[in-house]
């Protein structure tokens, strides 16, 4: 699988952004205007375990088990937009600084992906940026229990993810008139499971970077 340059990543993100996102069934059921949010997809260069050459990794967080929403889930740094945020990039960088102590000045923004409308009525804009590595991570311990990285090539292997049906909790099941919906699950990596919206964002990134030609295709 090709080892993408920064220039190639920038170009492919821009090309993917020109393709209109697919229409979502949520528009038929969620009448309120979605709330804006953004996440940072931190890319970094480091070695795989047992290998000598560096390659692209994605940094992810695990949310703590005490949060009201998405407790214990694997996620990208990010959250809802503040009224004073001038762009998704500002939101993503602000949230990443709050959650993992990432200095916004240390992030090289490469582009963004099309926004994703979630079942909880957020429009989440993924922002892609390169971060220095190694980096002294400072966790916001109320929100984040740990950070870890996954090689991009591992994520791009189709044998490492699958679609499962997940139950829809009330009141969303009543709104959508359905008890379940399809969800992407990646196989465990470093004892963590990437699934749901974060997995969907990851697939959007992989499709943009590798132009729908993933490892093994």
PATOR-161164 format. One record per residue: residue in three letters; x, y, z of N, C-alpha, C in turn. Coordinates in steps of 0.1 Angstrom, whole numbers, padded with zeros to 4 digits, always signed. Layout:
alaXYZXYZXYZ...
***
This chain:
unk+0008-0012+0000+0000+0000+0000+0009+0012+0000unk+0005+0022-0008+0014+0034-0010+0015+0042+0004unk+0027+0047+0006+0030+0056+0017+0027+0070+0013unk+0016+0076+0016+0012+0089+0011+0021+0100+0016unk+0024+0110+0007+0031+0122+0011+0021+0132+0017unk+0026+0142+0024+0017+0153+0028+0009+0159+0017unk+0017+0162+0006+0011+0168-0006-0001+0160-0012unk+0001+0147-0012-0009+0138-0017-0021+0138-0008unk-0019+0138+0005-0030+0138+0014-0038+0151+0012unk-0032+0162+0011-0038+0175+0009-0047+0174-0003unk-0041+0169-0014-0048+0169-0027-0060+0160-0026unk-0059+0148-0020-0070+0139-0020-0081+0143-0011unk-0077+0150+0000-0088+0155+0009-0096+0166+0001unk-0089+0174-0006-0096+0185-0014-0105+0179-0025unk-0100+0168-0031-0108+0162-0042-0120+0155-0036unk-0119+0149-0024-0130+0142-0018-0141+0152-0013unk-0136+0164-0009-0145+0174-0005-0154+0180-0016unk-0149+0178-0028-0157+0183-0040-0169+0174-0043unk-0168+0162-0038-0179+0152-0041-0190+0154-0030unk-0202+0157-0034-0213+0159-0025-0216+0147-0016unk-0218+0149-0003-0221+0137+0005-0234+0130+0001unk-0235+0117+0004-0247+0110+0002-0258+0115+0011unk-0270+0115+0005-0282+0120+0014-0284+0110+0025unk-0288+0115+0036-0290+0106+0048-0305+0105+0051unk-0309+0093+0056-0323+0091+0059-0327+0100+0071unk-0317+0105+0079-0320+0113+0091-0329+0125+0088unk-0327+0131+0076-0334+0143+0073-0349+0141+0073unk-0354+0128+0071-0368+0126+0071-0374+0125+0085unk-0365+0124+0096-0370+0122+0109-0366+0132+0119unk-0354+0138+0117-0349+0149+0126-0353+0162+0121unk-0363+0169+0126-0368+0181+0121-0360+0193+0126unk-0354+0192+0138-0347+0203+0143-0333+0205+0136unk-0329+0217+0135-0316+0220+0129-0305+0213+0137unk-0296+0206+0130-0285+0199+0137-0275+0209+0143unk-0269+0204+0154-0260+0213+0161-0246+0210+0156unk-0238+0221+0153-0225+0219+0147-0215+0214+0157unk-0206+0205+0152-0195+0200+0160-0183+0197+0151unk-0172+0194+0157-0160+0191+0148-0150+0182+0156unk-0143+0174+0149-0133+0166+0155-0120+0168+0148unk-0109+0165+0155-0096+0165+0148-0091+0151+0146unk-0087+0148+0133-0081+0135+0130-0066+0137+0130unk-0059+0134+0141-0045+0136+0142-0037+0125+0135unk-0030+0129+0125-0020+0120+0118-0006+0122+0123unk+0001+0111+0124+0015+0112+0129+0023+0101+0123unk+0036+0103+0123+0046+0094+0118+0053+0087+0129unk+0052+0073+0129+0059+0066+0139+0061+0051+0134unk+0068+0043+0141+0071+0029+0136+0060+0020+0141unk+0057+0010+0132+0048-0001+0137+0056-0010+0146unk+0049-0017+0155+0056-0026+0164+0064-0037+0156unk+0077-0038+0158+0085-0048+0152+0090-0044+0138unk+0088-0031+0134+0093-0027+0121+0102-0015+0123unk+0110-0012+0113+0120-0002+0114+0116+0011+0107unk+0107+0010+0097+0104+0022+0090+0091+0029+0096unk+0091+0042+0095+0079+0049+0100+0068+0049+0090unk+0056+0050+0095+0044+0051+0086+0034+0059+0093unk+0023+0062+0086+0012+0071+0092+0004+0063+0102unk+0002+0069+0113-0007+0064+0123-0018+0075+0126unk-0029+0070+0131-0040+0079+0135-0041+0078+0151unk-0041+0090+0157-0043+0091+0172-0057+0091+0175unk-0061+0083+0185-0075+0083+0190-0075+0083+0206unk-0086+0087+0211-0088+0087+0226-0098+0077+0230unk-0097+0073+0243-0108+0066+0249-0115+0075+0259unk-0128+0077+0258-0135+0086+0268-0137+0078+0281unk-0137+0086+0292-0138+0080+0305-0152+0074+0307unk-0153+0065+0317-0166+0058+0319-0176+0066+0328unk-0172+0079+0331-0180+0087+0340-0188+0098+0332unk-0186+0099+0319-0192+0109+0311-0207+0105+0309unk-0215+0116+0307-0229+0114+0305-0232+0108+0291unk-0224+0112+0281-0225+0108+0267-0213+0100+0262unk-0215+0090+0255-0204+0082+0248-0194+0077+0258unk-0198+0073+0270-0188+0069+0280-0181+0057+0275unk-0168+0057+0278-0159+0045+0275-0156+0043+0260unk-0161+0051+0251-0160+0049+0237-0147+0055+0231unk-0142+0048+0221-0131+0054+0213-0135+0065+0204unk-0128+0076+0204-0132+0088+0197-0120+0096+0193unk-0123+0105+0184-0113+0115+0180-0115+0127+0190unk-0104+0135+0192-0106+0147+0200-0115+0156+0193unk-0125+0162+0201-0134+0171+0194-0147+0172+0203unk-0156+0180+0197-0169+0183+0205-0177+0193+0198unk-0187+0198+0205-0196+0207+0199-0190+0221+0197unk-0194+0228+0187-0189+0241+0184-0194+0252+0194unk-0186+0261+0198-0190+0272+0206-0195+0283+0197unk-0204+0292+0201-0208+0303+0193-0197+0312+0188unk-0186+0313+0195-0175+0321+0191-0165+0314+0181unk-0167+0301+0179-0158+0294+0170-0161+0299+0155unk-0150+0303+0149-0152+0309+0135-0152+0298+0124unk-0148+0286+0128-0147+0275+0118-0146+0262+0124unk-0149+0251+0117-0146+0237+0123-0132+0235+0128unk-0123+0241+0120-0109+0240+0124-0106+0246+0138unk-0112+0257+0141-0111+0263+0154-0117+0254+0165unk-0129+0249+0162-0135+0240+0172-0126+0228+0174unk-0122+0221+0164-0114+0209+0165-0101+0211+0173unk-0094+0222+0170-0082+0225+0177-0084+0229+0192unk-0094+0237+0194-0098+0240+0208-0101+0228+0216unk-0109+0219+0211-0113+0207+0218-0101+0198+0220unk-0092+0197+0210-0080+0189+0212-0071+0194+0222unk-0070+0207+0223-0061+0213+0234-0067+0210+0247unk-0081+0211+0248-0087+0209+0261-0086+0194+0265unk-0088+0185+0256-0089+0171+0259-0075+0164+0261unk-0065+0168+0252-0052+0160+0253-0040+0170+0254unk-0043+0183+0256-0032+0192+0257-0024+0195+0245unk-0030+0193+0233-0024+0195+0221-0023+0210+0217unk-0011+0216+0216-0009+0230+0212-0014+0232+0198unk-0024+0241+0196-0029+0243+0182-0018+0248+0172unk-0008+0254+0178+0003+0259+0169+0012+0248+0164unk+0010+0236+0170+0019+0225+0166+0012+0216+0156unk-0001+0219+0152-0008+0211+0143-0008+0217+0129unk-0004+0209+0119-0005+0213+0105-0017+0208+0099unk-0027+0217+0096-0040+0214+0091-0038+0210+0076unk-0043+0199+0072-0042+0194+0058-0055+0195+0050unk-0066+0196+0057-0079+0197+0051-0090+0192+0060unk-0101+0189+0054-0112+0184+0061-0120+0174+0053unk-0129+0167+0059-0138+0158+0052-0153+0164+0052unk-0161+0158+0044-0175+0163+0044-0181+0160+0058unk-0190+0169+0063-0196+0168+0076-0205+0155+0076unk-0206+0150+0088-0214+0138+0090-0226+0141+0100unk-0238+0138+0095-0250+0140+0104-0252+0128+0112unk-0252+0130+0125-0253+0118+0135-0268+0117+0139unk-0270+0105+0145-0284+0101+0150-0287+0110+0162unk-0277+0116+0169-0280+0125+0180-0282+0139+0175unk-0283+0141+0162-0286+0154+0156-0274+0164+0157unk-0262+0160+0155-0250+0168+0153-0246+0167+0139unk-0240+0178+0133-0233+0177+0121-0218+0178+0125unk-0211+0167+0123-0197+0167+0128-0188+0168+0116unk-0179+0179+0116-0169+0181+0106-0156+0175+0110unk-0150+0165+0103-0137+0160+0106-0126+0169+0100unk-0117+0173+0108-0105+0181+0103-0093+0173+0104unk-0085+0172+0094-0073+0164+0093-0061+0172+0095unk-0052+0168+0104-0040+0176+0107-0029+0167+0111unk-0016+0171+0109-0004+0163+0113+0000+0169+0126unk+0004+0160+0136+0009+0164+0149+0023+0159+0150unk+0031+0166+0158+0045+0161+0160+0044+0148+0169unk+0054+0140+0167+0055+0127+0175+0069+0123+0177unk+0073+0119+0189+0065+0118+0202+0061+0132+0207unk+0050+0132+0214+0045+0145+0220+0040+0143+0234unk+0042+0153+0243+0038+0151+0257+0023+0154+0257unk+0015+0143+0259+0001+0144+0260-0003+0147+0274unk-0012+0156+0275-0018+0160+0289-0033+0158+0288unk-0037+0147+0295-0051+0143+0294-0060+0152+0303unk-0072+0155+0298-0082+0160+0307-0089+0148+0313unk-0085+0145+0325-0089+0132+0331-0104+0130+0333unk-0111+0141+0334-0126+0139+0335-0132+0134+0322unk-0126+0137+0311-0131+0133+0298-0124+0122+0291unk-0111+0121+0293-0102+0112+0285-0094+0103+0294unk-0095+0089+0292-0088+0080+0300-0074+0076+0294unk-0073+0077+0281-0060+0073+0275-0061+0078+0260unk-0049+0078+0254-0047+0080+0240-0039+0068+0234unk-0041+0065+0222-0033+0054+0215-0033+0057+0200unk-0025+0050+0193-0024+0052+0178-0027+0038+0171unk-0032+0039+0159-0034+0028+0150-0028+0031+0137unk-0020+0022+0131-0015+0024+0118-0026+0026+0107unk-0023+0035+0098-0033+0038+0088-0035+0025+0079unk-0024+0018+0077-0025+0006+0068-0033-0005+0075unk-0033-0006+0088-0041-0016+0095-0056-0012+0094unk-0059+0001+0095-0073+0005+0094-0078+0003+0080unk-0069+0004+0070-0073+0003+0056-0075-0011+0051unk-0072-0021+0060-0074-0035+0056-0088-0039+0058unk-0096-0043+0047-0110-0046+0049-0113-0057+0058unk-0103-0066+0060-0106-0077+0070-0106-0073+0084unk-0103-0060+0087-0102-0055+0100-0115-0048+0105unk-0125-0048+0097-0138-0041+0101-0150-0049+0095unk-0161-0047+0101-0174-0053+0097-0186-0045+0101unk-0197-0048+0095-0210-0041+0098-0218-0050+0108unk-0223-0043+0119-0232-0050+0128-0244-0042+0130unk-0255-0048+0134-0267-0041+0137-0267-0038+0152unk-0270-0025+0155-0270-0020+0168-0284-0015+0172unk-0289-0018+0184-0302-0013+0189-0302+0002+0190unk-0313+0008+0187-0315+0023+0188-0322+0025+0201unk-0317+0033+0210-0324+0036+0222-0335+0046+0221unk-0344+0045+0230-0355+0055+0231-0348+0068+0235unk-0352+0080+0230-0364+0083+0221-0360+0081+0206unk-0347+0079+0203-0343+0079+0189-0350+0068+0181unk-0353+0056+0187-0360+0046+0180-0374+0050+0176unk-0380+0058+0185-0394+0062+0182-0393+0073+0170unk-0383+0081+0171-0382+0091+0160-0379+0085+0147unk-0371+0075+0146-0367+0069+0134-0375+0057+0130unk-0385+0053+0138-0394+0042+0135-0386+0029+0132unk-0375+0027+0140-0367+0015+0138-0360+0011+0151unk-0358-0002+0153-0352-0007+0165-0337-0008+0164unk-0332-0008+0151-0318-0011+0150-0313-0003+0137unk-0300-0002+0136-0293+0004+0124-0279-0002+0122unk-0274-0001+0110-0261-0007+0107-0250+0002+0113unk-0240-0004+0119-0229+0003+0125-0215-0004+0121unk-0205+0004+0118-0192-0001+0115-0185-0004+0128unk-0179-0015+0128-0170-0019+0140-0157-0024+0134unk-0146-0018+0139-0133-0023+0136-0129-0034+0147unk-0121-0043+0143-0117-0053+0152-0108-0047+0163unk-0106-0054+0174-0099-0048+0185-0084-0045+0181unk-0079-0034+0185-0065-0030+0183-0060-0024+0196unk-0049-0029+0202-0044-0024+0214-0055-0024+0225unk-0063-0035+0224-0074-0037+0234-0085-0026+0233unk-0086-0019+0222-0096-0009+0220-0104-0012+0208unk-0117-0009+0208-0126-0011+0197-0131+0002+0191unk-0128+0005+0179-0132+0017+0172-0145+0013+0165unk-0156+0021+0168-0169+0018+0162-0178+0030+0161unk-0189+0029+0154-0199+0040+0154-0195+0052+0146unk-0198+0064+0150-0195+0076+0143-0180+0077+0140unk-0172+0074+0150-0157+0075+0149-0152+0066+0138unk-0158+0054+0137-0154+0044+0127-0159+0049+0113unk-0171+0055+0113-0176+0060+0100-0167+0072+0095unk-0163+0080+0104-0153+0091+0100-0140+0085+0095unk-0136+0074+0102-0123+0068+0098-0125+0062+0084unk-0136+0056+0081-0139+0050+0067-0139+0062+0057unk-0145+0073+0060-0145+0085+0051-0131+0089+0048unk-0122+0089+0059-0108+0093+0057-0101+0083+0047unk-0103+0070+0050-0096+0060+0042-0101+0061+0027unk-0114+0063+0025-0119+0063+0012-0114+0076+0004unk-0112+0087+0012-0107+0099+0005-0092+0097+0002unk-0084+0091+0011-0070+0090+0009-0066+0080-0001unk-0074+0068-0001-0070+0057-0010-0080+0056-0022unk-0089+0066-0023-0098+0066-0035-0106+0053-0036unk-0111+0049-0024-0119+0037-0024-0112+0024-0027unk-0099+0025-0028-0091+0013-0031-0083+0009-0018unk-0089+0002-0009-0083-0001+0003-0074-0014+0002unk-0066-0015+0012-0057-0027+0012-0064-0040+0010unk-0060-0048+0002-0066-0061-0001-0077-0061-0011unk-0081-0048-0016-0092-0048-0026-0086-0052-0040
***
